[in-house]
Each structure stands twice: as structure tokens, then as C-alpha cells.
């Protein structure tokens, strides 16, 4: 029996059914229990994230201390980041966490590990951005910040590549060990401009 559907008369033992005090107590408690059951719905933030305002979502993220959260994200991203936070904090520093956070925030990003997805040194990785049209200078700065917060200290970023299909130019961002990002433009003919 659910608390919101409770019928106290049904759970009283047979020998107490005719007691006037028990009937009076049931008549008094039943509306109170149903009211409490309705109020309990608002206590669970996980069930109501979509109905919260942006300011409330920002406060929840602040309380959870989510390093990759940003108050400028749209509501859908904010909710996804908050929902995934507990699961990802347990696995912080793993490729799984990094991949999931990249998906939550940037959508079309893939983490490529050296030795598995491309030839490279152990503990090195690269990020491939597949929806580069949606990324701007601010997004690349956020990506650099995110890399610094989420990756293991023993991991090294080799490069970030993004393909701009609209103008057919591939932008490659190279990273140093301190995760500062420097942009290089390369056209399809292989000519490099700094």
C-alpha cells in the first residue's frame, strides 16, 4: 500500500474495528497522512529536477560541488550534469567519466586513448569534436578548464581536433602539459597556418 493511497480502516485489526476511539483517530489521521504524502513529493529533488528553475539548479550544483558545471549551460545540460554527478564522481579520473562529461556538455565529443584508438604513448589521449559548428572560443576555453578538472594527473592530452563541415577547415588545438590550448588551422591540402 502506498502512503498516498492509504486507507487506515483497512489496516486496523478486526477486534479494533468497532472501537470509537480508533475510528476517531483514523478519521483524524487519514487526511493528515495523505497531505504529508503529497508534500513528500516535493522533498525528492531527483524526481523534480525538470520542474526546478535555473537558479535552483545552480544552487544544487553548488551544493554538490560539481567542478564541470557552469551556470550558463542550458537547462537540459544542467539537469543531465546534476543527474550524472554522483555516478561520475565515484569514477573521477577514468576514461568513462571523461567521455560521459564530454557527452553531457559538448554532445559530439569523443575521447580517443593512445594505444587503443590511435598510436601514441601510454597515458596519452586526444579529444575529437564531431559537432564543431556548435563550439566557439568560450566553449574551447571551457573544454580546457574541463580537461584540467577531470583528467588524471598522470594523463596527457595530445590534441583536440574538430572538423568544421561548413567551411571544410579542420581546426586542431594542441595542448601542453598545463592544459593551455593553442589553436592551429589546417586546410584540407595540408597547408598549416599558425
Short mmCIF file of the C-alpha atoms (twelve columns), coordinates in Angstrom:
data_MODEL
# 
_entry.id   MODEL 
# 
loop_
_atom_site.group_PDB 
_atom_site.id 
_atom_site.type_symbol 
_atom_site.label_atom_id 
_atom_site.label_alt_id 
_atom_site.label_comp_id 
_atom_site.label_asym_id 
_atom_site.label_seq_id 
_atom_site.Cartn_x 
_atom_site.Cartn_y 
_atom_site.Cartn_z 
_atom_site.pdbx_PDB_model_num 
ATOM 1   C CA . UNK A 1   0.000   0.000  0.000   1 
ATOM 2   C CA . UNK A 2   1.348   3.398  -0.983  1 
ATOM 3   C CA . UNK A 3   1.310   6.210  1.542   1 
ATOM 4   C CA . UNK A 4   -0.702  8.467  -0.800  1 
ATOM 5   C CA . UNK A 5   -3.375  5.738  -1.214  1 
ATOM 6   C CA . UNK A 6   -3.516  4.695  2.427   1 
ATOM 7   C CA . UNK A 7   -6.828  3.587  3.919   1 
ATOM 8   C CA . UNK A 8   -6.341  3.306  7.664   1 
ATOM 9   C CA . UNK A 9   -9.676  1.486  8.083   1 
ATOM 10  C CA . UNK A 10  -8.298  -1.428 6.037   1 
ATOM 11  C CA . UNK A 11  -5.214  -1.938 8.210   1 
ATOM 12  C CA . UNK A 12  -6.972  -1.948 11.587  1 
ATOM 13  C CA . UNK A 13  -7.224  -5.422 13.150  1 
ATOM 14  C CA . UNK A 14  -10.732 -6.913 13.273  1 
ATOM 15  C CA . UNK A 15  -11.043 -6.739 17.055  1 
ATOM 16  C CA . UNK A 16  -10.460 -2.933 16.975  1 
ATOM 17  C CA . UNK A 17  -12.829 -2.065 14.100  1 
ATOM 18  C CA . UNK A 18  -15.758 -1.100 16.317  1 
ATOM 19  C CA . UNK A 19  -13.779 0.937  18.843  1 
ATOM 20  C CA . UNK A 20  -14.980 4.574  18.754  1 
ATOM 21  C CA . UNK A 21  -11.548 5.955  19.706  1 
ATOM 22  C CA . UNK A 22  -9.839  4.047  16.902  1 
ATOM 23  C CA . UNK A 23  -12.440 5.287  14.371  1 
ATOM 24  C CA . UNK A 24  -11.972 8.879  15.565  1 
ATOM 25  C CA . UNK A 25  -8.192  8.532  15.387  1 
ATOM 26  C CA . UNK A 26  -8.424  7.123  11.838  1 
ATOM 27  C CA . UNK A 27  -10.740 9.919  10.735  1 
ATOM 28  C CA . UNK A 28  -8.269  12.488 12.106  1 
ATOM 29  C CA . UNK A 29  -5.052  10.875 10.863  1 
ATOM 30  C CA . UNK A 30  -6.064  9.835  7.357   1 
ATOM 31  C CA . UNK A 31  -6.296  13.379 5.873   1 
ATOM 32  C CA . UNK A 32  -3.027  14.317 7.605   1 
ATOM 33  C CA . UNK A 33  -1.202  11.269 6.234   1 
ATOM 34  C CA . UNK A 34  -2.475  11.980 2.694   1 
ATOM 35  C CA . UNK A 35  -1.394  15.624 2.984   1 
ATOM 36  C CA . UNK A 36  2.071   14.537 4.132   1 
ATOM 37  C CA . UNK A 37  2.280   12.067 1.264   1 
ATOM 38  C CA . UNK A 38  1.561   14.883 -1.211  1 
ATOM 39  C CA . UNK A 39  4.183   17.134 0.415   1 
ATOM 40  C CA . UNK A 40  6.779   14.356 0.312   1 
ATOM 41  C CA . UNK A 41  6.790   14.548 -3.493  1 
ATOM 42  C CA . UNK A 42  8.497   17.929 -3.280  1 
ATOM 43  C CA . UNK A 43  11.231  16.617 -0.952  1 
ATOM 44  C CA . UNK A 44  12.858  14.470 -3.616  1 
ATOM 45  C CA . UNK A 45  14.872  16.744 -5.885  1 
ATOM 46  C CA . UNK A 46  15.801  13.876 -8.207  1 
ATOM 47  C CA . UNK A 47  12.179  13.374 -9.219  1 
ATOM 48  C CA . UNK A 48  11.623  17.091 -9.785  1 
ATOM 49  C CA . UNK A 49  14.758  18.412 -11.485 1 
ATOM 50  C CA . UNK A 50  12.874  19.322 -14.655 1 
ATOM 51  C CA . UNK A 51  10.421  21.481 -12.709 1 
ATOM 52  C CA . UNK A 52  13.134  23.482 -10.916 1 
ATOM 53  C CA . UNK A 53  14.255  26.921 -12.039 1 
ATOM 54  C CA . UNK A 54  17.742  27.623 -13.383 1 
ATOM 55  C CA . UNK A 55  18.642  29.353 -10.124 1 
ATOM 56  C CA . UNK A 56  17.561  26.307 -8.097  1 
ATOM 57  C CA . UNK A 57  19.583  24.012 -10.378 1 
ATOM 58  C CA . UNK A 58  22.599  26.309 -9.928  1 
ATOM 59  C CA . UNK A 59  22.199  26.086 -6.143  1 
ATOM 60  C CA . UNK A 60  22.005  22.283 -6.244  1 
ATOM 61  C CA . UNK A 61  25.146  22.123 -8.397  1 
ATOM 62  C CA . UNK A 62  26.919  24.466 -5.973  1 
ATOM 63  C CA . UNK A 63  25.952  22.259 -3.030  1 
ATOM 64  C CA . UNK A 64  27.185  19.152 -4.849  1 
ATOM 65  C CA . UNK A 65  30.399  20.998 -5.807  1 
ATOM 66  C CA . UNK A 66  30.358  19.831 -9.430  1 
ATOM 67  C CA . UNK A 67  33.592  21.168 -10.969 1 
ATOM 68  C CA . UNK A 68  32.431  20.905 -14.599 1 
ATOM 69  C CA . UNK A 69  29.071  22.620 -14.002 1 
ATOM 70  C CA . UNK A 70  28.534  26.077 -15.453 1 
ATOM 71  C CA . UNK A 71  25.522  28.291 -14.772 1 
ATOM 72  C CA . UNK A 72  25.475  29.465 -18.404 1 
ATOM 73  C CA . UNK A 73  24.568  26.000 -19.733 1 
ATOM 74  C CA . UNK A 74  21.025  25.460 -20.948 1 
ATOM 75  C CA . UNK A 75  18.558  23.764 -18.608 1 
ATOM 76  C CA . UNK A 76  18.786  20.367 -20.339 1 
ATOM 77  C CA . UNK A 77  22.574  20.254 -19.851 1 
ATOM 78  C CA . UNK A 78  22.286  21.396 -16.236 1 
ATOM 79  C CA . UNK A 79  19.823  18.616 -15.406 1 
ATOM 80  C CA . UNK A 80  21.943  15.953 -17.148 1 
ATOM 81  C CA . UNK A 81  25.101  17.087 -15.323 1 
ATOM 82  C CA . UNK A 82  23.354  17.037 -11.931 1 
ATOM 83  C CA . UNK A 83  21.782  13.626 -12.591 1 
ATOM 84  C CA . UNK A 84  25.110  12.095 -13.621 1 
ATOM 85  C CA . UNK A 85  27.172  13.771 -10.893 1 
ATOM 86  C CA . UNK A 86  27.043  11.079 -8.176  1 
ATOM 87  C CA . UNK A 87  27.870  8.270  -10.611 1 
ATOM 88  C CA . UNK A 88  30.714  10.228 -12.222 1 
ATOM 89  C CA . UNK A 89  32.310  11.498 -9.010  1 
ATOM 90  C CA . UNK A 90  32.803  7.873  -7.929  1 
ATOM 91  C CA . UNK A 91  34.786  7.235  -11.120 1 
ATOM 92  C CA . UNK A 92  36.544  10.597 -11.445 1 
ATOM 93  C CA . UNK A 93  39.788  10.351 -13.413 1 
ATOM 94  C CA . UNK A 94  38.694  7.387  -15.523 1 
ATOM 95  C CA . UNK A 95  38.155  7.469  -19.289 1 
ATOM 96  C CA . UNK A 96  34.480  6.556  -18.723 1 
ATOM 97  C CA . UNK A 97  33.921  9.686  -16.628 1 
ATOM 98  C CA . UNK A 98  35.749  11.895 -19.082 1 
ATOM 99  C CA . UNK A 99  33.723  10.519 -22.022 1 
ATOM 100 C CA . UNK A 100 30.424  10.949 -20.182 1 
ATOM 101 C CA . UNK A 101 31.168  14.535 -19.150 1 
ATOM 102 C CA . UNK A 102 32.218  15.424 -22.701 1 
ATOM 103 C CA . UNK A 103 28.922  13.960 -23.976 1 
ATOM 104 C CA . UNK A 104 26.848  15.774 -21.328 1 
ATOM 105 C CA . UNK A 105 28.393  19.163 -22.036 1 
ATOM 106 C CA . UNK A 106 29.531  19.200 -25.656 1 
ATOM 107 C CA . UNK A 107 27.435  16.454 -27.225 1 
ATOM 108 C CA . UNK A 108 29.554  15.296 -30.144 1 
ATOM 109 C CA . UNK A 109 32.914  14.724 -28.489 1 
ATOM 110 C CA . UNK A 110 34.874  11.517 -28.352 1 
ATOM 111 C CA . UNK A 111 37.825  10.583 -26.181 1 
ATOM 112 C CA . UNK A 112 40.492  8.596  -28.017 1 
ATOM 113 C CA . UNK A 113 43.027  6.713  -25.908 1 
ATOM 114 C CA . UNK A 114 46.607  6.185  -27.067 1 
ATOM 115 C CA . UNK A 115 47.424  2.562  -27.756 1 
ATOM 116 C CA . UNK A 116 43.733  1.706  -28.120 1 
ATOM 117 C CA . UNK A 117 42.224  4.198  -30.581 1 
ATOM 118 C CA . UNK A 118 45.408  5.615  -32.115 1 
ATOM 119 C CA . UNK A 119 49.176  5.129  -31.979 1 
ATOM 120 C CA . UNK A 120 50.623  7.108  -29.122 1 
ATOM 121 C CA . UNK A 121 52.429  6.976  -25.831 1 
ATOM 122 C CA . UNK A 122 50.858  5.322  -22.773 1 
ATOM 123 C CA . UNK A 123 48.696  7.625  -20.638 1 
ATOM 124 C CA . UNK A 124 48.131  9.991  -23.562 1 
ATOM 125 C CA . UNK A 125 44.775  10.784 -25.116 1 
ATOM 126 C CA . UNK A 126 43.137  13.058 -27.656 1 
ATOM 127 C CA . UNK A 127 39.661  14.533 -27.982 1 
ATOM 128 C CA . UNK A 128 37.792  14.552 -31.276 1 
ATOM 129 C CA . UNK A 129 34.981  17.099 -31.588 1 
ATOM 130 C CA . UNK A 130 32.403  15.989 -34.151 1 
ATOM 131 C CA . UNK A 131 29.923  18.875 -33.835 1 
ATOM 132 C CA . UNK A 132 32.443  21.682 -34.184 1 
ATOM 133 C CA . UNK A 133 29.856  24.123 -35.565 1 
ATOM 134 C CA . UNK A 134 28.381  24.461 -32.073 1 
ATOM 135 C CA . UNK A 135 31.732  25.201 -30.415 1 
ATOM 136 C CA . UNK A 136 33.083  28.725 -30.130 1 
ATOM 137 C CA . UNK A 137 36.047  30.324 -28.349 1 
ATOM 138 C CA . UNK A 138 34.232  30.208 -24.984 1 
ATOM 139 C CA . UNK A 139 33.458  26.513 -25.450 1 
ATOM 140 C CA . UNK A 140 37.104  25.745 -26.218 1 
ATOM 141 C CA . UNK A 141 38.131  27.633 -23.076 1 
ATOM 142 C CA . UNK A 142 35.600  25.590 -21.085 1 
ATOM 143 C CA . UNK A 143 36.971  22.435 -22.654 1 
ATOM 144 C CA . UNK A 144 40.465  23.369 -21.464 1 
ATOM 145 C CA . UNK A 145 39.135  24.041 -17.965 1 
ATOM 146 C CA . UNK A 146 37.206  20.769 -18.005 1 
ATOM 147 C CA . UNK A 147 40.273  18.797 -19.048 1 
ATOM 148 C CA . UNK A 148 42.185  20.226 -16.103 1 
ATOM 149 C CA . UNK A 149 39.437  19.301 -13.644 1 
ATOM 150 C CA . UNK A 150 38.531  15.810 -14.864 1 
ATOM 151 C CA . UNK A 151 41.618  14.078 -16.230 1 
ATOM 152 C CA . UNK A 152 44.060  12.104 -14.105 1 
ATOM 153 C CA . UNK A 153 47.248  13.918 -13.188 1 
ATOM 154 C CA . UNK A 154 49.233  11.171 -14.939 1 
ATOM 155 C CA . UNK A 155 47.331  11.582 -18.237 1 
ATOM 156 C CA . UNK A 156 48.469  13.884 -21.019 1 
ATOM 157 C CA . UNK A 157 46.369  15.469 -23.725 1 
ATOM 158 C CA . UNK A 158 47.993  15.095 -27.147 1 
ATOM 159 C CA . UNK A 159 45.497  17.153 -29.122 1 
ATOM 160 C CA . UNK A 160 41.930  18.275 -29.635 1 
ATOM 161 C CA . UNK A 161 40.652  18.021 -33.192 1 
ATOM 162 C CA . UNK A 162 37.434  19.462 -34.529 1 
ATOM 163 C CA . UNK A 163 36.038  19.272 -38.027 1 
ATOM 164 C CA . UNK A 164 34.086  22.250 -39.348 1 
ATOM 165 C CA . UNK A 165 31.980  20.810 -42.138 1 
ATOM 166 C CA . UNK A 166 30.562  24.181 -43.204 1 
ATOM 167 C CA . UNK A 167 33.870  25.627 -44.423 1 
ATOM 168 C CA . UNK A 168 35.766  22.339 -44.698 1 
ATOM 169 C CA . UNK A 169 38.596  23.540 -42.489 1 
ATOM 170 C CA . UNK A 170 39.910  21.319 -39.761 1 
ATOM 171 C CA . UNK A 171 40.903  23.092 -36.578 1 
ATOM 172 C CA . UNK A 172 43.424  21.371 -34.375 1 
ATOM 173 C CA . UNK A 173 44.093  22.562 -30.866 1 
ATOM 174 C CA . UNK A 174 47.323  21.348 -29.355 1 
ATOM 175 C CA . UNK A 175 47.689  21.145 -25.613 1 
ATOM 176 C CA . UNK A 176 50.703  21.481 -23.391 1 
ATOM 177 C CA . UNK A 177 51.077  19.729 -20.077 1 
ATOM 178 C CA . UNK A 178 49.339  22.545 -18.207 1 
ATOM 179 C CA . UNK A 179 46.300  22.218 -20.489 1 
ATOM 180 C CA . UNK A 180 46.704  25.616 -22.115 1 
ATOM 181 C CA . UNK A 181 45.155  25.388 -25.575 1 
ATOM 182 C CA . UNK A 182 46.760  26.934 -28.647 1 
ATOM 183 C CA . UNK A 183 44.902  26.883 -31.970 1 
ATOM 184 C CA . UNK A 184 46.331  25.845 -35.312 1 
ATOM 185 C CA . UNK A 185 44.357  25.985 -38.563 1 
ATOM 186 C CA . UNK A 186 44.950  23.375 -41.267 1 
ATOM 187 C CA . UNK A 187 43.188  23.288 -44.608 1 
ATOM 188 C CA . UNK A 188 42.450  20.067 -46.472 1 
ATOM 189 C CA . UNK A 189 45.561  20.436 -48.652 1 
ATOM 190 C CA . UNK A 190 47.774  20.068 -45.595 1 
ATOM 191 C CA . UNK A 191 48.986  23.688 -45.500 1 
ATOM 192 C CA . UNK A 192 49.459  24.789 -41.913 1 
ATOM 193 C CA . UNK A 193 48.920  28.378 -40.751 1 
ATOM 194 C CA . UNK A 194 49.703  29.490 -37.175 1 
# 
